[in-house]
Amino acid sequence: MISLSYFENSKEFTVSSYKELIALCTTLRVNNPKTPYTIYIKGKGNEIANIKFNFDYFRIISDDGYELDSTLYANMLDNEGNELTTWKTAALKVTGSHNIFINLQVANISKEPEVKGQEVAVGVYGDDNIFIRCHFVSTQDTLFVGPLPDDLCTRYIDFLPQDERYFDGNATNCFSECRIEGTVDFIFGAGRAIFDNCQLVTLNDVRGETYVVAPSHSLKDTFGYLFYQCSFLKEEGVMDHSIYLARPWRDYGKAIFAHCQYDSHISPLGFADWSNVNRVRTARFEEYPRCETRVYWTYNKLGSELPSFYTDAVLELRKNII
């Protein structure tokens, strides 16, 4: 796992926008493919852009109040008259690995997802990236933590570039003390991820009943998404008991909720089956300690303890960002 100590003696640079950031990283990597660098983004206001960060071994630190925004949405048509779909709407795509991002503020400001469809703020496709005290905001599909589920890797061969479609093996990315806001399935994907001490905030949606997490893991993935000591919060106006913690985007989606705090919007049932009766047999949703009111098909038993490899992973993350 990458650590802050890796960047202790790194050379530092300052840019005023994300577009300048990409230009600088491109220049730095011409002759130094793995040298660690620290770059500060000291911009003002909002930058509307769609950025792909495909570099490794950078520490990126953003100023408070500077936000990267996307105005793209799934039902929007491109220049050839084709819908963008979920996958071409993100303000920020991270296809690089071994990076640390601190204090980023990224949003998709399209709104009206019930009409416009999915609106991604951040898509993470690389491996071993850590996000610290970042703030991501959108509505439906705020944060994608990849890779894609296997079937979509094949479906999108001629639609998405290789680094957004294909990842051999699995990837693990971490989020510490981040705030992630959205409405429907606003954390989704098939990657491994640790969310440590994060705030997951459900916003108002005219559709009423919504879901926080939509995992799509392979059965061979034994880790999934871990939410550790996180707070599940709501915007004023979100109805009590109207929101589910998770629903399985693919059959074997896996999400673990350990020692979390829930506001009154979370349904006592906890989990939904995506209107697919077979997924009550396959979905892998766990909660520690498990609430007695959760659906009968919750994967772990009442009274069971969180497996130690999850605790070890959180402790390693915390050690690496000191």
C-alpha positions as CSV (number, residue, x, y, z in Angstrom):
1,M,0.0,0.0,0.0
2,I,1.3,3.5,-0.9
3,S,2.1,5.7,2.1
4,L,2.6,9.4,2.8
5,S,6.2,8.6,3.9
6,Y,6.9,7.7,0.2
7,F,6.6,11.4,-0.6
8,E,8.5,12.9,2.3
9,N,11.4,14.2,0.2
10,S,9.5,14.6,-3.0
11,K,10.0,17.7,-5.2
12,E,7.0,20.1,-4.9
13,F,5.1,22.0,-7.6
14,T,2.1,24.3,-7.7
15,V,-0.6,24.6,-10.5
16,S,-3.7,26.7,-10.7
17,S,-6.1,24.2,-12.4
18,Y,-6.6,20.6,-13.2
19,K,-5.7,21.2,-16.8
20,E,-2.4,22.6,-15.7
21,L,-2.0,19.6,-13.4
22,I,-2.3,17.1,-16.3
23,A,0.2,19.1,-18.5
24,L,2.7,19.2,-15.7
25,C,2.4,15.5,-14.8
26,T,2.8,14.7,-18.5
27,T,6.1,16.7,-18.7
28,L,7.4,15.2,-15.4
29,R,6.8,11.7,-16.6
30,V,8.8,12.0,-19.8
31,N,12.1,11.1,-18.2
32,N,11.0,10.1,-14.7
33,P,8.4,7.3,-14.8
34,K,8.4,6.5,-11.1
35,T,9.9,9.5,-9.3
36,P,7.5,10.7,-6.6
37,Y,6.2,14.2,-6.8
38,T,3.9,16.4,-4.8
39,I,1.7,18.9,-6.6
40,Y,-0.5,21.6,-5.0
41,I,-3.6,22.8,-6.9
42,K,-4.2,26.4,-5.8
43,G,-7.1,27.5,-7.9
44,K,-10.1,29.7,-7.3
45,G,-13.8,28.9,-7.7
46,N,-15.0,26.1,-10.0
47,E,-13.3,24.4,-13.0
48,I,-15.7,22.7,-15.4
49,A,-13.8,20.0,-17.1
50,N,-13.5,16.2,-17.6
51,I,-10.1,15.1,-16.5
52,K,-8.3,11.8,-16.8
53,F,-5.4,11.3,-14.4
54,N,-3.4,8.4,-15.8
55,F,-0.2,8.8,-13.8
56,D,1.5,6.9,-11.0
57,Y,3.3,8.0,-7.8
58,F,1.9,11.5,-7.3
59,R,0.6,13.2,-4.2
60,I,-2.0,15.8,-5.2
61,I,-3.2,18.3,-2.7
62,S,-6.0,20.8,-3.4
63,D,-6.9,24.1,-1.8
64,D,-10.1,24.4,0.1
65,G,-12.9,25.8,-2.0
66,Y,-11.5,24.8,-5.4
67,E,-13.9,22.4,-7.1
68,L,-13.7,20.3,-10.3
69,D,-17.2,20.0,-11.9
70,S,-18.7,17.9,-14.7
71,T,-21.9,18.9,-16.5
72,L,-22.2,15.6,-18.4
73,Y,-24.9,13.0,-17.9
74,A,-25.7,9.6,-19.2
75,N,-28.6,10.5,-21.6
76,M,-26.6,13.4,-23.1
77,L,-25.8,12.9,-26.8
78,D,-22.2,13.1,-28.1
79,N,-21.3,14.7,-31.4
80,E,-22.3,11.6,-33.3
81,G,-25.7,11.4,-31.7
82,N,-24.8,8.5,-29.2
83,E,-25.7,8.6,-25.5
84,L,-22.7,9.1,-23.3
85,T,-23.9,6.5,-20.8
86,T,-22.6,6.3,-17.2
87,W,-19.0,5.8,-18.3
88,K,-18.4,9.2,-20.0
89,T,-19.8,11.6,-17.5
90,A,-17.2,11.8,-14.7
91,A,-15.4,15.0,-13.8
92,L,-12.4,13.0,-12.7
93,K,-11.2,9.6,-13.9
94,V,-8.2,8.1,-12.1
95,T,-6.7,5.3,-14.2
96,G,-3.2,5.7,-12.6
97,S,-2.0,3.8,-9.5
98,H,0.0,4.4,-6.3
99,N,-1.2,8.0,-5.8
100,I,-2.4,10.0,-2.8
101,F,-5.1,12.6,-3.3
102,I,-5.8,15.1,-0.4
103,N,-8.7,17.5,0.0
104,L,-10.1,17.1,-3.6
105,Q,-13.5,18.6,-4.1
106,V,-15.2,17.0,-7.2
107,A,-18.8,17.2,-8.3
108,N,-21.2,16.4,-11.1
109,I,-23.6,19.3,-11.2
110,S,-26.0,18.0,-13.8
111,K,-28.9,17.3,-11.4
112,E,-32.3,15.8,-12.3
113,P,-31.0,12.2,-12.6
114,E,-34.6,10.9,-12.9
115,V,-34.6,12.6,-16.3
116,K,-30.9,12.7,-17.3
117,G,-29.7,9.3,-15.9
118,Q,-26.4,8.6,-14.2
119,E,-24.1,11.5,-13.3
120,V,-20.6,10.3,-12.1
121,A,-18.4,12.7,-10.2
122,V,-15.3,10.4,-9.8
123,G,-14.3,7.1,-11.4
124,V,-11.4,5.2,-10.0
125,Y,-10.0,2.6,-12.3
126,G,-6.4,2.2,-11.1
127,D,-4.9,0.4,-8.1
128,D,-3.5,1.4,-4.7
129,N,-4.8,5.0,-4.6
130,I,-5.6,6.7,-1.3
131,F,-8.1,9.6,-1.0
132,I,-7.9,11.6,2.2
133,R,-10.5,14.2,3.3
134,C,-11.9,14.5,-0.2
135,H,-15.5,15.6,-1.0
136,F,-17.4,14.1,-3.9
137,V,-20.9,15.2,-4.8
138,S,-23.5,14.1,-7.4
139,T,-26.8,12.4,-7.5
140,Q,-27.0,8.9,-9.1
141,D,-23.6,7.1,-9.3
142,T,-21.4,9.6,-7.6
143,L,-18.4,7.4,-7.1
144,F,-17.3,4.5,-9.2
145,V,-14.7,2.2,-7.6
146,G,-13.6,-0.2,-10.4
147,P,-12.8,-2.3,-12.2
148,L,-15.9,-3.0,-14.2
149,P,-17.8,-6.2,-13.7
150,D,-16.5,-8.9,-16.2
151,D,-19.5,-8.8,-18.5
152,L,-19.1,-5.1,-19.1
153,C,-15.4,-5.5,-19.9
154,T,-16.5,-7.5,-22.9
155,R,-19.5,-5.5,-23.8
156,Y,-17.5,-2.2,-24.0
157,I,-14.5,-3.4,-26.0
158,D,-15.2,-0.9,-28.8
159,F,-16.7,1.7,-26.6
160,L,-14.3,2.4,-23.8
161,P,-10.5,2.8,-23.9
162,Q,-8.4,-0.1,-22.5
163,D,-7.5,1.6,-19.2
164,E,-11.1,2.3,-18.4
165,R,-12.4,-1.1,-19.4
166,Y,-9.9,-3.8,-18.5
167,F,-8.0,-4.5,-15.3
168,D,-6.2,-7.8,-15.0
169,G,-6.9,-9.1,-11.5
170,N,-8.3,-6.8,-8.9
171,A,-7.6,-3.3,-7.5
172,T,-7.8,-1.9,-4.0
173,N,-8.4,1.8,-3.4
174,C,-8.9,3.5,0.0
175,F,-10.9,6.5,1.2
176,S,-10.2,8.1,4.6
177,E,-12.3,10.8,6.2
178,C,-14.0,11.5,2.9
179,R,-17.5,12.9,2.4
180,I,-19.5,11.3,-0.4
181,E,-22.9,12.6,-1.3
182,G,-25.5,11.3,-3.7
183,T,-29.0,9.7,-4.2
184,V,-29.1,6.3,-6.0
185,D,-26.3,3.7,-6.0
186,F,-23.8,6.5,-5.3
187,I,-21.0,4.2,-4.6
188,F,-20.7,1.4,-7.1
189,G,-18.4,-1.0,-8.9
190,A,-16.4,-4.3,-8.7
191,G,-13.2,-3.2,-7.0
192,R,-11.9,-3.7,-3.5
193,A,-12.2,-0.6,-1.4
194,I,-11.8,0.6,2.2
195,F,-13.9,3.5,3.4
196,D,-12.6,4.4,6.8
197,N,-14.4,7.0,8.9
198,C,-16.2,8.5,6.0
199,Q,-19.5,10.3,5.7
200,L,-22.0,8.9,3.2
201,V,-24.8,11.5,2.7
202,T,-28.1,10.7,1.0
203,L,-29.6,13.6,-0.8
204,N,-33.2,14.2,-1.7
205,D,-34.5,12.4,-4.8
206,V,-38.0,12.6,-6.2
207,R,-38.0,8.9,-6.6
208,G,-38.1,8.4,-2.8
209,E,-36.7,5.0,-2.1
210,T,-33.0,4.9,-2.9
211,Y,-29.8,3.0,-2.2
212,V,-26.3,3.9,-1.0
213,V,-24.1,1.1,-2.4
214,A,-24.3,-1.0,-5.5
215,P,-21.5,-3.6,-5.6
216,S,-20.8,-5.9,-8.5
217,H,-18.0,-8.1,-7.3
218,S,-17.0,-11.5,-8.7
219,L,-17.6,-14.5,-6.5
220,K,-13.9,-14.9,-6.4
221,D,-13.5,-11.6,-4.7
222,T,-13.2,-12.2,-0.9
223,F,-12.9,-8.6,0.2
224,G,-15.5,-6.4,-1.5
225,Y,-16.3,-2.9,-0.2
226,L,-15.5,-2.3,3.5
227,F,-17.2,0.6,5.3
228,Y,-15.5,0.9,8.7
229,Q,-16.7,3.3,11.4
230,C,-18.5,5.3,8.7
231,S,-21.5,7.6,9.3
232,F,-24.6,7.3,7.0
233,L,-26.2,10.7,7.0
234,K,-29.1,12.4,5.2
235,E,-30.0,15.7,3.8
236,E,-33.0,17.4,5.5
237,G,-36.1,16.1,3.8
238,V,-35.0,12.6,3.2
239,M,-37.8,10.4,4.7
240,D,-37.1,8.0,7.6
241,H,-36.6,4.3,6.7
242,S,-36.6,5.1,3.0
243,I,-33.0,4.3,2.1
244,Y,-31.2,0.9,1.9
245,L,-27.6,0.5,2.6
246,A,-26.9,-1.6,-0.5
247,R,-28.4,-3.6,-3.3
248,P,-26.4,-6.0,-5.5
249,W,-25.6,-4.6,-9.0
250,R,-24.3,-8.1,-9.9
251,D,-25.2,-11.5,-8.3
252,Y,-22.2,-11.7,-5.9
253,G,-21.8,-8.1,-4.9
254,K,-20.0,-7.8,-1.6
255,A,-20.2,-5.0,1.0
256,I,-19.3,-5.0,4.7
257,F,-20.6,-2.5,7.2
258,A,-18.6,-2.6,10.4
259,H,-19.2,-0.4,13.5
260,C,-21.0,2.2,11.5
261,Q,-23.5,4.8,12.6
262,Y,-26.9,5.3,10.8
263,D,-29.3,8.2,10.7
264,S,-33.0,7.6,10.7
265,H,-33.3,7.4,6.9
266,I,-31.8,3.9,6.8
267,S,-34.4,1.1,6.5
268,P,-34.4,-1.4,9.3
269,L,-34.2,-4.1,6.6
270,G,-30.8,-2.8,5.6
271,F,-30.5,-4.4,2.2
272,A,-32.6,-4.7,-1.0
273,D,-32.4,-7.5,-3.7
274,W,-32.6,-5.3,-6.9
275,S,-36.0,-6.9,-7.6
276,N,-34.2,-10.2,-8.4
277,V,-35.3,-13.0,-6.1
278,N,-32.2,-15.0,-7.0
279,R,-29.9,-12.4,-5.5
280,V,-31.1,-13.1,-2.0
281,R,-29.2,-16.3,-2.5
282,T,-26.0,-14.8,-3.9
283,A,-25.5,-11.2,-2.6
284,R,-22.9,-10.9,0.2
285,F,-23.9,-8.1,2.5
286,E,-22.5,-8.2,6.1
287,E,-22.9,-6.0,9.1
288,Y,-21.0,-6.0,12.4
289,P,-22.6,-6.0,14.8
290,R,-25.6,-7.2,12.9
291,C,-28.9,-5.5,13.6
292,E,-31.7,-7.9,14.4
293,T,-34.1,-6.3,11.9
294,R,-31.9,-6.8,8.9
295,V,-33.2,-9.0,6.0
296,Y,-32.9,-12.8,6.6
297,W,-30.4,-13.2,3.8
298,T,-27.8,-10.9,5.4
299,Y,-24.6,-12.9,4.8
300,N,-23.2,-13.0,8.3
301,K,-25.0,-14.5,11.4
302,L,-26.2,-12.6,14.4
303,G,-23.3,-12.3,17.0
304,S,-20.6,-13.0,14.5
305,E,-17.4,-10.9,14.6
306,L,-15.7,-9.0,11.8
307,P,-12.9,-11.2,10.2
308,S,-9.5,-10.0,11.4
309,F,-8.2,-9.4,7.9
310,Y,-10.6,-6.5,7.5
311,T,-9.3,-4.9,10.8
312,D,-5.7,-5.5,9.7
313,A,-6.4,-3.7,6.4
314,V,-7.8,-0.7,8.2
315,L,-4.9,-0.5,10.6
316,E,-2.5,-0.7,7.6
317,L,-4.3,2.2,5.9
318,R,-4.2,4.3,9.1
319,K,-0.5,3.6,9.6
320,N,0.3,4.6,6.0
321,I,-1.4,8.1,6.2
322,I,0.1,9.3,9.5
